[in-house]
Amino acid sequence: MFDAMATTDSGAGMIQIAVCLGITALVALATWLTVRRGKHDGSRTDIYLAGKQLSWLFVAGSITLTNLSTDQLVGMNGNQMLLLAWWEISGFVGLLILAFVFVPIYYRSGVTTVTELLEQRYGGGGIRTLVSALFLFGMVLIYLPAGLYSGALFLKTAGIDLPLLVLAAFLGVVAAAYTMAGGLRAVAVMETYAGIGVLAIAVLIVILALNAVDWNIARGVPAERLTMVGAADSPIPFHTLFTGMIFIQIYYWSTNQPITQKAMAAPTVREAQKGVLAAACIRILIIPAIVVIPGVVAFQLFGDINDAAYGRLVGEVLPPWLSGVFAAAIAAAVIAHTAAVMNAAVGLYSVDFHDKFVGKPANEWRLASVVTTVLTLTSIALVPVFATATSIINLLQQLNGLSSMPILSAFIVGLLFTGVESRAAIVGVVWGFALYAFYTFVWQPSGGISLHYIDFMVVTLGTSVIAALAFNRFALGGRASFAPRKVFAQLAERPGDETFR
């Protein structure tokens, strides 16, 4: 999987590396020139919410590139089938829910992290601490190392013949520099500038790939790789589009800190919604094609080569003079994704843990720098763990179930019911985490009743909600009321963000 395609000679390889480094430096310069014009006061709002100064353009650009990293380009194309486009198509619906349901809620509540909303709803900090811990678990052990691994893998398979860990370390260190030097503002600006280049060249690769097979992707490709109706044993069975898929999208786009943090960084609700809707348009019009068509074309040309498909195809169809440019664009995407997740993780640690268990830091920037350094070293060290995965994207989606549905259950109970204690929500989350872990790592491998992991996410979510409500009633003696209108009326009364009114 890790064998680099041969370049014409060592000189060409050095030119590719030089172009990649040069463009990376230009993006950094453009980012610095933009960020330096803003006001910085070193506050939490400044570091983690960009001083609430992001325009809709930077909200859209940062949301798009936080999601569109090599996890998608390498991982989805690595499945080498059109079916994976459903992740992006359904993401359009998830972004609409973020724009019209959750963005107003977050602005009304005046929160910095999504976990603060849970504390407000339940009137207790225990659920906030638990959910924040699960977020950090996913970021540190899954998102960060997986992003660095897939980015390093792409650069290696595309022709930059350096050791995988060296490439991962380069990407991680540069991402850390953005996080430490400019906070969310620098990350969002860099993501937007880099995103323009990534999308432009990714679309060009789709065109060149189709041209390489005479615009006929069906020739010699099995029908199961071309269908959009997934069978029961496929990565996305068709029925799951109407069950688990929608809940996965609600979790990812509406309650996931690295994404929602960008939407909360605009000066007003209207500006945030414009950015989210712009990201939704990009999601439905551009992203599906660039994450599946190259993989199918790669199957035509090279056969079943899994996660090496995208890098191999790029080296085949992209003119040599553009290979360094695209390597730089991909490097920027990985750096942006990693920096965004790092900034979100640092924010969660600072707001939800350091203040509570250590004390308010004297210098927020210094704390952010220390935590970012630790996250960077940990992420690089975990990169080899993901090298054994057959499909990085399917592995990520499956592991997400450990935290995604339990966390979503806390939001559903908190936003749809009144009279539920924090302890009950904690029981629901713990139940969901334990159930999904048991099913994935014990029951299924031992040959027990097998459900697709997307189906089992629905089971996890439903039973987590039931567990929370049952514990609240029978163990705590509380009486929950299904009252979404009352909850939203309470939120509307909060003066957390005056720009909403």
URMONOR-V729866 format. One record per backbone hydrogen bond with DSSP energy under -0.5 kcal/mol. NH is the residue of the N-H (numbers start at 1). CO is the residue of the C=O. E is the energy in kcal/mol with one decimal. If there is no record, write none. Layout:
{{NH	CO	E} {NH	CO	E}}
This chain:
{{5	157	-0.7} {13	9	-1.7} {14	10	-2.1} {15	11	-2.1} {16	12	-2.3} {17	13	-2.1} {18	14	-2.4} {19	15	-2.7} {20	16	-2.4} {21	17	-2.6} {22	18	-2.5} {23	19	-2.6} {24	20	-2.1} {25	21	-2.0} {26	22	-1.9} {27	23	-2.5} {28	24	-1.9} {29	25	-2.3} {30	26	-2.7} {31	27	-2.4} {32	28	-2.4} {33	29	-2.5} {34	30	-1.6} {35	31	-2.8} {36	32	-2.3} {37	34	-1.0} {38	35	-1.9} {47	43	-2.5} {48	44	-3.1} {49	44	-0.6} {49	45	-1.2} {50	46	-0.5} {51	45	-3.0} {52	45	-0.5} {52	49	-2.6} {53	50	-1.3} {54	265	-2.1} {59	55	-2.1} {60	56	-2.6} {61	57	-2.6} {62	58	-2.4} {63	59	-2.2} {64	60	-2.3} {65	61	-2.2} {66	62	-2.1} {67	63	-1.4} {68	64	-2.8} {69	67	-1.8} {72	69	-1.1} {73	69	-2.1} {74	70	-1.9} {75	70	-1.4} {76	72	-1.9} {77	72	-0.9} {77	73	-0.7} {78	74	-1.4} {79	75	-0.6} {79	76	-1.2} {80	76	-0.5} {80	77	-1.0} {82	225	-2.3} {84	81	-0.9} {85	82	-2.2} {86	83	-1.9} {87	84	-1.6} {88	84	-0.5} {88	85	-0.6} {89	85	-2.5} {90	86	-2.5} {91	87	-0.7} {92	88	-0.9} {92	89	-0.9} {93	89	-0.6} {94	90	-1.7} {95	91	-2.2} {96	92	-1.7} {97	93	-2.0} {98	94	-1.9} {99	95	-2.5} {100	96	-2.4} {101	97	-2.1} {102	97	-1.5} {103	98	-2.8} {105	101	-0.9} {106	102	-2.7} {107	103	-2.2} {108	104	-2.4} {109	105	-1.9} {110	106	-1.0} {111	106	-1.2} {116	113	-0.9} {117	113	-0.6} {117	114	-0.6} {118	114	-0.9} {119	115	-1.7} {120	116	-2.0} {121	117	-2.3} {122	118	-2.5} {123	119	-1.7} {124	119	-0.6} {129	125	-2.2} {130	126	-2.3} {131	127	-2.5} {132	128	-2.2} {133	129	-2.1} {134	130	-2.1} {135	131	-2.5} {136	132	-2.6} {137	133	-2.4} {138	134	-2.3} {139	135	-2.5} {140	136	-2.9} {141	137	-2.2} {142	138	-1.7} {143	138	-2.4} {144	139	-2.5} {146	142	-2.2} {147	143	-2.3} {148	144	-2.1} {149	145	-2.5} {150	146	-2.6} {151	147	-2.0} {152	148	-2.5} {153	149	-2.7} {154	150	-2.1} {155	151	-2.3} {156	152	-2.1} {157	153	-2.8} {158	154	-2.1} {159	156	-1.1} {160	155	-2.5} {161	159	-1.3} {162	160	-2.1} {167	163	-2.1} {168	164	-2.5} {169	165	-2.5} {170	166	-2.2} {171	167	-2.2} {172	168	-2.5} {173	169	-2.6} {174	170	-2.1} {175	171	-2.1} {176	172	-2.2} {177	173	-1.9} {178	174	-1.8} {179	175	-2.1} {180	176	-2.7} {181	177	-2.3} {182	178	-2.4} {183	178	-0.6} {183	179	-1.0} {184	47	-3.1} {185	182	-0.6} {186	182	-1.1} {187	183	-1.9} {188	184	-3.0} {189	185	-2.1} {190	186	-2.5} {191	187	-2.5} {192	188	-1.9} {193	189	-2.3} {194	190	-2.8} {195	191	-2.4} {196	192	-1.6} {197	193	-1.1} {198	194	-2.6} {199	195	-2.7} {200	196	-2.0} {201	197	-2.3} {202	198	-2.5} {203	199	-2.3} {204	200	-1.8} {205	201	-2.3} {206	202	-1.7} {207	203	-2.1} {208	204	-2.7} {209	205	-2.7} {210	206	-2.5} {211	207	-2.2} {212	208	-1.7} {213	209	-0.8} {213	210	-0.8} {214	211	-1.5} {215	210	-3.9} {216	213	-1.3} {219	216	-0.6} {221	218	-1.9} {225	222	-1.7} {226	223	-1.5} {227	223	-1.6} {230	228	-0.7} {234	231	-1.7} {237	234	-0.5} {238	230	-2.2} {240	237	-1.4} {241	238	-1.6} {242	239	-1.6} {243	240	-0.9} {245	240	-2.6} {247	243	-0.8} {248	244	-2.2} {249	245	-2.1} {250	246	-2.1} {251	247	-2.4} {252	248	-2.6} {253	249	-2.5} {254	250	-2.0} {255	250	-0.6} {255	251	-1.7} {256	251	-0.5} {257	255	-0.6} {259	256	-1.4} {260	256	-2.5} {261	257	-2.4} {262	259	-1.1} {263	259	-1.2} {264	260	-1.8} {265	262	-1.2} {266	263	-0.6} {267	54	-0.6} {272	268	-2.1} {273	269	-2.9} {274	270	-2.2} {275	271	-1.8} {276	272	-2.4} {277	273	-2.7} {278	274	-2.1} {279	275	-2.1} {280	276	-2.0} {281	277	-2.0} {282	278	-2.0} {283	279	-2.3} {284	280	-2.0} {285	281	-2.3} {286	282	-2.2} {287	282	-1.6} {288	283	-0.8} {290	286	-1.3} {291	287	-1.3} {292	288	-0.6} {292	289	-0.8} {293	289	-1.7} {296	292	-1.8} {297	293	-2.4} {298	294	-2.3} {299	295	-1.5} {300	296	-1.8} {301	297	-2.1} {302	298	-3.3} {303	298	-0.7} {303	299	-1.5} {305	303	-1.1} {307	390	-0.6} {308	305	-1.8} {309	306	-2.1} {312	308	-2.1} {313	309	-2.4} {314	310	-2.6} {315	311	-2.0} {316	312	-1.1} {316	313	-0.5} {317	313	-2.6} {318	314	-2.2} {322	319	-2.1} {323	319	-0.8} {323	320	-0.8} {324	320	-0.6} {326	322	-2.6} {327	323	-2.3} {328	324	-2.0} {329	325	-2.1} {330	326	-2.9} {331	327	-2.6} {332	328	-2.6} {333	329	-2.1} {334	330	-2.6} {335	331	-2.8} {336	332	-2.9} {337	333	-2.6} {338	334	-2.9} {339	335	-2.9} {340	336	-2.5} {341	337	-2.3} {342	338	-2.6} {343	339	-2.7} {344	340	-2.1} {345	341	-2.6} {346	342	-2.9} {347	343	-2.2} {348	344	-2.4} {349	345	-2.4} {350	346	-2.8} {351	347	-2.7} {352	348	-2.5} {353	348	-0.5} {353	349	-1.8} {354	349	-3.0} {355	350	-1.6} {357	353	-3.1} {358	353	-0.6} {358	354	-2.2} {359	354	-3.5} {367	363	-2.0} {368	364	-2.4} {369	365	-2.2} {370	366	-2.2} {371	367	-2.5} {372	368	-2.3} {373	369	-2.0} {374	370	-1.9} {375	371	-2.5} {376	372	-2.4} {377	373	-2.1} {378	374	-2.3} {379	375	-2.5} {380	376	-2.2} {381	377	-2.0} {382	378	-1.4} {383	379	-0.6} {383	380	-1.0} {385	382	-1.2} {386	382	-0.7} {386	383	-1.3} {387	384	-1.1} {388	385	-0.8} {389	386	-1.3} {395	391	-2.0} {396	392	-2.2} {397	393	-2.4} {398	394	-2.1} {399	395	-2.6} {400	396	-2.1} {401	397	-0.7} {401	398	-1.0} {402	399	-1.8} {403	400	-1.2} {404	400	-3.2} {407	403	-2.4} {408	404	-2.5} {409	405	-2.1} {410	406	-1.2} {410	407	-0.5} {411	407	-1.4} {412	408	-2.7} {413	409	-2.5} {414	410	-2.1} {415	411	-2.3} {416	412	-1.7} {417	413	-1.8} {418	481	-2.2} {422	122	-0.6} {425	421	-1.6} {426	422	-2.2} {427	423	-1.9} {428	424	-2.0} {429	425	-2.2} {430	426	-2.8} {431	427	-2.6} {432	428	-2.2} {433	429	-2.5} {434	430	-2.5} {435	431	-2.8} {436	432	-2.5} {437	433	-2.2} {438	434	-2.6} {439	435	-2.5} {440	436	-2.5} {441	437	-2.6} {442	438	-1.8} {443	438	-2.8} {444	439	-2.7} {446	442	-1.4} {447	444	-1.6} {448	443	-2.2} {451	449	-0.5} {456	452	-2.4} {457	453	-1.4} {458	454	-1.0} {458	455	-0.6} {459	455	-1.5} {460	456	-2.8} {461	457	-2.7} {462	458	-2.9} {463	459	-2.5} {464	460	-1.8} {465	461	-2.1} {466	462	-2.2} {467	463	-2.6} {468	464	-2.1} {469	465	-2.3} {470	466	-2.9} {471	467	-2.5} {472	468	-2.1} {473	469	-1.8} {474	470	-3.1} {475	470	-0.5} {475	471	-1.6} {476	471	-1.7} {478	472	-3.1} {480	478	-0.5} {481	418	-2.3} {483	416	-1.7} {483	481	-1.1} {487	483	-2.1} {488	484	-2.5} {489	485	-2.0} {490	486	-2.2} {491	487	-2.2} {492	488	-2.0} {493	489	-1.0} {493	490	-0.5} {494	491	-1.4} {496	108	-1.4} {500	497	-1.9} {501	498	-1.1}}
